Amino acid sequence: MAKPKAPRRTLESYTVKHINKTIRGGDCVLMRPSDPSKPSYVAKIERIEADGRGTNVKVHVRWYYRPEESIGGRRQFHGSKEVFLSDHYDAQSADTIEAKCTVHSFKSYTKLDAVGNDDFFCRFEYNSSTGAFNPDRVAVYCKCEMPYNPDDLMVQCEGCSDWFHPVCINMTAEEAKILDHFLCENCSSEGQKKLQNSHTASRLLDTKVETKRRRR
């Protein structure tokens, strides 16, 4: 008669000896891919389990997908460190953990002074079966109407506060970096119109004043 399997128990934490790091539920980690030519997988630990002897430790994870792993593939506005929180759950050996990492919110990521190798950001949840994203819409910027890519240099218009890629406004990155002030084409046109209207009104006022003087 086969021996019944010993019940597995949940661990509050576990020290991964080969990287000398302690992991807990909720931590984000980099995991070794089956294909060594691919980048490390990014995952969020849901829980940690071990057998009755405290060995054969497995981590239950929720995978983050990189843009190129999604159905639609990588697009122009996807950042190099962007990942999507998927609905794909899995159990892996703790031995496949390569490092701990941090997956920031989009807002927190854009405020980092420096981005390290272990820094990522997430602004979408991803359905791995349908390819759908949540949220399905985000704010767009510039004349190209693309979502913000934190890797790209952009300049802000002082009039409308919209952001623009230098290439979309016929400007080099070097020119954009030394700008002190910037008005987009629309705001610059509006400013010219206001200036012209102001000059026209001034001329009309002068004409009225001169006409009144002539009548005296």
Salt bridges, closest charged atoms under 4 A:
ASP27 OD2 - LYS100 NZ 3.47
GLU49 OE1 - ARG8 NE 3.44
GLU49 OE2 - ARG47 NE 3.25
GLU49 OE1 - HIS60 NE2 3.26
ASP51 OD2 - ARG53 NH2 3.96
GLU68 OE1 - ARG74 NH2 2.93
GLU82 OE2 - ARG123 NE 2.75
ASP119 OD1 - HIS104 NE2 2.77
GLU125 OE1 - ARG62 NH2 3.90
GLU158 OE2 - HIS181 ND1 2.90
GLU185 OE1 - LYS143 NZ 3.91
GLU190 OE2 - LYS193 NZ 3.91
GLU210 OE2 - ARG213 NH1 3.22
